[in-house]
Amino acid sequence: MTQSLFFYGTLCHIPLLEIILGRSRDQISLNAAVLADHAVHWVKDQPFPMISEEAGAEAHGLLVQGLSALDVERLNFYEGGFDYALTPINVTTEDGPVATEVYFPEPGMFTRGAIWKLADWVAQWGDMSLSAAQDAMAQFGRKTASQMAHLLPFFRARAWSQELAQEGAPADLRRNLTRDAVTLEKRSDGYADFFRFDTFDISYPHFDGTQSDTLDRGAFIAYDAALLLPYDPKRDRVMLIEQLRYGPLLRGDPLPWVLEPIAGLVDAGEAPMEAARREAVEEAGLALQDIRLMMKTYAAPGYSTEFFHCFLGLCDLDPAQEGLHGLASESEDIRTHVMSFDRAMELFDSGEINQAPLAMMLLWLARKREDLRAEA
């Protein structure tokens, strides 16, 4: 027994539908269809649409027929991650009315935004969504739809990192040879979840012109992160944050609470500078007067894709601002410290600051500090 469904939003993008169903377009029965008295809008502040009743409106989309029980299970797994549920409806095709079903959001779950246009979504979110869907469907049969609801934003953020990587960096000294010179064949035996570990075979040209052997390697697939060091140039103060970190804990460090800059993942589609501003509010309650790029750098390029966008946040700082911060929804437990720049450098010299990004950002500030103070 087969089933039909009406799609009005992202699943009208055929490459995405192919990933979700696990087969090519020529193996999918597609027909244009219209759902009367309904309209499709963006979900406010989200990269996907919702459908709702609206007298006189028409929701244009695709009727997909001949879906197997496994097809519907795969679709429910993916769409369940968006808190959508199947509802019976009637649509109209060129052959007349057809009884089918459509994914509706749970009542009150989302707030309507602007009118939805598939072409706009494809231009802004298409590539990221395809990458996220591939990660999501790799978990089919392993995780529940509710678990996928938690993971999908991170899958999109990981895909966004790939787009941000296209900016590149100068190559005045280093080898100006592109990734096309590298032979890379990925395997599928790595770990894939909130973090991902990709295994692959790789061969590349040596500096002497010879070709390397094919090597068996692996890499940690992480995210782009925005880091922020708050600085008050008038009072020559900085703010550091402190929180428990799993790396030192699992390494066996007896003191796994770490002094750091403000930091957080860059959400899908978000500018790194805006991510830094957001994290300043969430982790320290700071409204920044000015924000400036310090550097952009890989954390550990030998085995990780993790990439840092580092910023200096200019603001007024006072010890009275010290306190406890962090989002309860993300189980954050953060303490802020306001101190003189000289005190921060004492902690750097003693080794109590043992987190590389913070050390790097303090050294950057040391080079620019006098100019910043003169500007203030």
C-alpha positions as CSV (number, residue, x, y, z in Angstrom):
1,M,0.0,0.0,0.0
2,T,1.4,3.4,-1.0
3,Q,0.7,6.9,0.2
4,S,0.7,10.5,-1.2
5,L,1.8,13.7,0.4
6,F,1.6,17.4,-0.5
7,F,4.8,19.5,-0.1
8,Y,4.7,23.3,0.0
9,G,8.1,24.3,1.3
10,T,11.7,23.1,1.4
11,L,10.8,19.6,0.1
12,C,9.8,21.2,-3.2
13,H,13.5,21.6,-3.7
14,I,14.1,18.3,-5.5
15,P,17.7,17.8,-4.5
16,L,16.6,17.9,-0.8
17,L,13.7,15.5,-1.5
18,E,16.1,13.1,-3.2
19,I,18.3,13.0,0.0
20,I,15.3,12.5,2.3
21,L,13.8,9.7,0.2
22,G,17.2,8.2,-0.7
23,R,16.6,7.9,-4.4
24,S,16.8,10.1,-7.5
25,R,14.1,12.3,-9.1
26,D,13.3,9.9,-11.9
27,Q,12.2,7.4,-9.2
28,I,9.8,9.8,-7.6
29,S,6.2,10.5,-8.8
30,L,5.8,14.3,-8.8
31,N,2.9,16.5,-9.9
32,A,2.2,20.2,-9.4
33,A,-0.7,20.8,-7.0
34,V,-2.5,23.7,-5.2
35,L,-4.0,23.8,-1.7
36,A,-6.8,26.3,-1.6
37,D,-7.4,28.8,1.3
38,H,-3.9,28.3,2.6
39,A,-0.7,30.4,2.5
40,V,3.0,29.6,3.1
41,H,5.1,32.0,5.1
42,W,8.6,31.9,6.5
43,V,8.7,30.9,10.2
44,K,9.9,34.2,11.9
45,D,13.7,34.1,12.4
46,Q,14.0,30.6,11.1
47,P,15.3,29.1,7.8
48,F,12.2,27.2,6.9
49,P,8.5,27.8,6.1
50,M,5.1,27.1,7.7
51,I,1.6,26.7,6.2
52,S,-1.6,28.1,7.7
53,E,-5.2,28.7,6.8
54,E,-5.9,31.9,4.9
55,A,-9.1,32.5,3.0
56,G,-8.7,33.1,-0.7
57,A,-5.0,32.3,-0.7
58,E,-3.3,29.4,-2.6
59,A,-0.4,27.3,-1.5
60,H,1.4,26.0,-4.6
61,G,3.6,22.9,-4.2
62,L,4.1,19.3,-5.2
63,L,2.0,16.2,-4.8
64,V,4.3,13.2,-4.4
65,Q,2.5,9.9,-4.9
66,G,3.5,6.2,-4.6
67,L,5.3,6.7,-1.3
68,S,6.1,3.5,0.6
69,A,5.9,3.0,4.4
70,L,9.7,3.4,4.5
71,D,9.5,6.6,2.5
72,V,7.0,8.1,5.0
73,E,9.1,6.9,7.9
74,R,12.1,8.7,6.4
75,L,10.0,11.9,5.9
76,N,8.5,11.7,9.4
77,F,12.0,11.4,10.8
78,Y,13.2,14.5,8.9
79,E,10.1,16.6,9.3
80,G,9.6,15.5,12.9
81,G,12.7,17.4,13.6
82,F,10.8,20.6,12.7
83,D,7.8,19.8,15.0
84,Y,5.5,19.2,12.0
85,A,2.8,16.5,11.9
86,L,0.8,15.0,9.0
87,T,-2.8,16.2,8.5
88,P,-5.3,15.1,5.9
89,I,-6.3,17.7,3.2
90,N,-7.5,17.9,-0.4
91,V,-5.4,19.5,-3.2
92,T,-6.1,20.2,-6.8
93,T,-3.9,19.0,-9.7
94,E,-4.4,19.3,-13.4
95,D,-6.3,16.0,-13.2
96,G,-8.7,17.3,-10.5
97,P,-9.0,17.1,-6.7
98,V,-6.9,14.6,-4.8
99,A,-7.2,13.5,-1.1
100,T,-3.7,13.5,0.5
101,E,-1.8,14.7,3.6
102,V,0.4,17.7,4.4
103,Y,2.9,18.5,7.2
104,F,1.4,21.2,9.5
105,P,3.2,22.8,12.4
106,E,1.9,22.2,15.9
107,P,-0.6,25.0,16.7
108,G,1.2,28.0,18.3
109,M,4.6,26.5,17.7
110,F,5.8,29.2,15.3
111,T,5.3,32.8,14.4
112,R,4.6,33.7,10.8
113,G,7.1,35.9,9.0
114,A,7.1,37.1,5.4
115,I,5.5,35.3,2.4
116,W,7.6,32.2,1.5
117,K,9.5,32.0,-1.8
118,L,11.3,28.8,-2.6
119,A,13.8,30.6,-4.8
120,D,14.8,32.9,-2.0
121,W,15.3,29.9,0.3
122,V,17.4,28.0,-2.2
123,A,19.6,31.0,-2.7
124,Q,20.3,31.6,1.0
125,W,19.8,28.2,2.6
126,G,19.8,25.5,-0.1
127,D,23.4,24.3,0.0
128,M,23.5,24.4,3.8
129,S,20.2,22.5,4.0
130,L,21.4,19.8,1.6
131,S,24.5,19.2,3.7
132,A,22.5,19.2,7.0
133,A,20.0,16.8,5.5
134,Q,22.8,14.4,4.5
135,D,24.0,14.4,8.1
136,A,20.5,14.0,9.4
137,M,19.5,11.1,7.2
138,A,22.8,9.3,8.1
139,Q,21.2,9.1,11.6
140,F,18.0,7.5,10.3
141,G,17.3,4.4,12.3
142,R,19.8,5.4,15.0
143,K,18.1,8.5,16.5
144,T,14.6,9.7,17.1
145,A,12.9,12.7,15.4
146,S,13.1,14.7,18.6
147,Q,16.8,14.0,18.9
148,M,17.1,15.2,15.3
149,A,15.3,18.4,16.2
150,H,18.1,19.2,18.6
151,L,20.9,18.3,16.1
152,L,19.6,20.0,12.9
153,P,20.6,23.6,13.8
154,F,24.1,22.3,14.5
155,F,24.2,20.4,11.2
156,R,23.3,23.6,9.4
157,A,25.9,25.5,11.3
158,R,28.5,23.0,10.3
159,A,27.5,23.4,6.7
160,W,27.7,27.2,7.1
161,S,31.3,26.8,8.2
162,Q,32.0,25.3,4.8
163,E,30.6,28.4,3.1
164,L,32.5,30.8,5.3
165,A,35.7,28.9,4.5
166,Q,35.4,30.1,0.9
167,E,36.7,33.5,2.0
168,G,40.2,32.1,2.3
169,A,43.3,34.0,3.4
170,P,46.3,35.6,1.6
171,A,49.1,33.4,0.2
172,D,52.1,35.7,0.0
173,L,54.5,33.2,1.6
174,R,52.8,29.9,1.7
175,R,52.2,27.6,-1.3
176,N,49.6,29.0,-3.6
177,L,48.2,25.6,-4.7
178,T,44.5,24.9,-4.4
179,R,42.6,22.0,-2.9
180,D,42.1,20.7,-6.4
181,A,45.7,19.4,-6.3
182,V,44.7,17.1,-3.4
183,T,43.1,13.7,-4.0
184,L,40.6,13.1,-1.2
185,E,38.3,10.1,-0.9
186,K,36.0,10.1,2.1
187,R,34.9,6.9,3.9
188,S,31.8,6.5,6.0
189,D,33.3,4.7,9.1
190,G,33.7,7.8,11.2
191,Y,31.5,9.2,14.1
192,A,28.8,11.6,13.0
193,D,26.6,13.5,15.5
194,F,26.9,17.0,17.2
195,F,30.5,16.6,16.2
196,R,31.7,14.6,13.3
197,F,34.8,12.6,12.6
198,D,35.6,12.0,9.0
199,T,38.0,9.3,7.8
200,F,39.5,9.4,4.4
201,D,42.3,8.4,2.0
202,I,44.4,11.3,0.8
203,S,47.3,11.9,-1.6
204,Y,48.9,15.2,-2.4
205,P,52.0,16.7,-4.2
206,H,55.1,17.1,-2.1
207,F,57.1,20.3,-2.1
208,D,59.8,18.5,-4.2
209,G,57.2,17.8,-6.9
210,T,56.7,14.1,-6.2
211,Q,53.3,12.7,-5.3
212,S,52.7,11.3,-1.8
213,D,51.5,7.8,-1.1
214,T,47.8,7.3,-0.5
215,L,47.5,7.9,3.3
216,D,44.8,6.7,5.7
217,R,43.8,9.7,7.8
218,G,41.0,11.3,9.9
219,A,39.8,14.7,10.9
220,F,37.5,16.3,13.4
221,I,34.7,18.2,11.6
222,A,33.7,21.0,13.9
223,Y,32.3,24.5,13.5
224,D,33.2,28.2,13.1
225,A,33.2,30.0,16.4
226,A,33.1,33.7,17.2
227,L,35.4,34.8,20.1
228,L,35.3,38.1,21.8
229,L,37.6,39.9,24.3
230,P,35.9,42.8,26.0
231,Y,38.2,45.8,26.5
232,D,37.7,49.2,28.2
233,P,40.4,51.4,26.7
234,K,39.6,54.3,29.1
235,R,40.2,52.2,32.2
236,D,42.5,49.7,30.6
237,R,40.4,46.8,31.7
238,V,39.5,43.5,30.2
239,M,36.8,40.9,31.0
240,L,37.5,37.2,31.0
241,I,35.0,34.4,31.5
242,E,35.4,31.2,33.4
243,Q,33.7,27.8,33.0
244,L,34.2,24.1,33.3
245,R,35.8,22.6,30.1
246,Y,35.6,18.9,29.1
247,G,39.0,18.9,27.4
248,P,41.0,19.6,30.5
249,L,38.7,17.3,32.5
250,L,39.2,14.3,30.2
251,R,42.9,15.0,29.9
252,G,43.2,14.6,33.6
253,D,43.8,18.2,34.6
254,P,43.1,18.6,38.3
255,L,41.7,22.1,37.7
256,P,39.3,21.9,34.7
257,W,37.8,25.3,35.1
258,V,39.3,27.6,32.4
259,L,39.7,31.3,31.8
260,E,38.6,32.2,28.3
261,P,37.3,34.9,26.0
262,I,33.6,35.1,25.4
263,A,32.8,32.6,22.6
264,G,30.1,30.6,20.8
265,L,29.3,28.8,17.6
266,V,28.4,30.9,14.5
267,D,24.8,29.9,13.7
268,A,23.9,29.0,10.1
269,G,23.6,32.1,8.0
270,E,24.9,34.3,10.8
271,A,27.7,36.8,10.3
272,P,30.6,36.0,12.7
273,M,30.6,39.6,14.1
274,E,26.9,39.3,14.9
275,A,27.5,36.0,16.6
276,A,30.1,37.7,18.8
277,R,27.6,40.5,19.7
278,R,25.0,37.9,20.6
279,E,27.4,35.9,22.8
280,A,28.5,39.0,24.6
281,V,24.9,39.5,25.8
282,E,24.3,35.8,26.5
283,E,27.6,35.1,28.3
284,A,28.4,38.4,30.0
285,G,25.4,40.7,29.7
286,L,27.4,43.2,27.7
287,A,26.1,45.7,25.1
288,L,29.1,46.6,23.0
289,Q,29.9,50.1,21.9
290,D,32.2,49.0,19.1
291,I,33.5,45.7,17.8
292,R,36.7,45.1,15.7
293,L,38.1,42.1,14.0
294,M,41.4,40.9,15.6
295,M,42.2,37.8,13.5
296,K,40.7,34.7,11.8
297,T,42.5,31.5,12.5
298,Y,42.3,27.7,12.6
299,A,42.4,26.1,16.1
300,A,44.3,22.9,15.2
301,P,44.6,22.6,11.4
302,G,46.5,19.3,11.7
303,Y,43.3,17.4,12.6
304,S,40.3,19.8,13.0
305,T,38.2,22.1,10.8
306,E,37.4,24.3,13.9
307,F,37.9,28.0,12.9
308,F,38.0,31.1,15.1
309,H,36.8,34.5,14.2
310,C,38.3,36.7,17.0
311,F,37.0,40.1,17.9
312,L,37.8,42.9,20.3
313,G,34.7,44.4,22.0
314,L,35.1,48.0,23.2
315,C,32.9,48.8,26.1
316,D,32.8,50.2,29.6
317,L,33.9,47.7,32.2
318,D,33.6,47.8,36.0
319,P,34.2,45.2,38.7
320,A,30.5,45.6,39.6
321,Q,29.7,43.8,36.3
322,E,31.2,40.6,37.6
323,G,28.7,37.9,38.1
324,L,27.1,34.7,36.9
325,H,25.8,34.4,33.3
326,G,24.9,31.9,30.6
327,L,21.8,30.4,29.0
328,A,20.0,27.9,31.1
329,S,18.6,26.4,27.9
330,E,22.2,25.5,26.9
331,S,23.2,24.4,30.5
332,E,25.8,27.2,30.6
333,D,27.4,28.1,34.0
334,I,29.7,31.1,33.4
335,R,31.4,33.5,35.8
336,T,32.8,36.8,34.6
337,H,36.0,38.5,35.8
338,V,36.8,42.2,35.2
339,M,40.5,43.2,35.8
340,S,43.2,45.5,34.6
341,F,45.1,44.6,31.5
342,D,48.3,44.3,33.6
343,R,46.6,41.7,35.9
344,A,45.5,39.7,32.9
345,M,49.1,39.6,31.7
346,E,50.2,38.5,35.1
347,L,47.9,35.5,34.7
348,F,49.3,35.0,31.3
349,D,52.9,35.0,32.6
350,S,52.0,32.6,35.5
351,G,50.4,30.1,33.2
352,E,47.0,30.4,34.8
353,I,45.7,31.6,31.5
354,N,46.3,28.3,29.7
355,Q,43.8,28.6,26.8
356,A,45.5,29.4,23.5
357,P,42.8,31.7,22.0
358,L,42.7,33.9,25.1
359,A,46.5,34.1,25.2
360,M,46.6,35.0,21.5
361,M,44.0,37.7,21.8
362,L,45.8,39.3,24.8
363,L,49.0,39.4,22.9
364,W,47.2,41.0,20.0
365,L,45.7,43.6,22.4
366,A,49.2,44.2,23.8
367,R,50.3,45.3,20.3
368,K,47.3,47.6,19.7
369,R,46.7,48.8,23.3
370,E,48.4,52.1,23.2
371,D,46.7,53.2,20.0
372,L,43.3,52.1,21.4
373,R,43.9,54.0,24.6
374,A,44.9,57.1,22.6
375,E,41.7,56.9,20.5
376,A,39.6,56.7,23.7
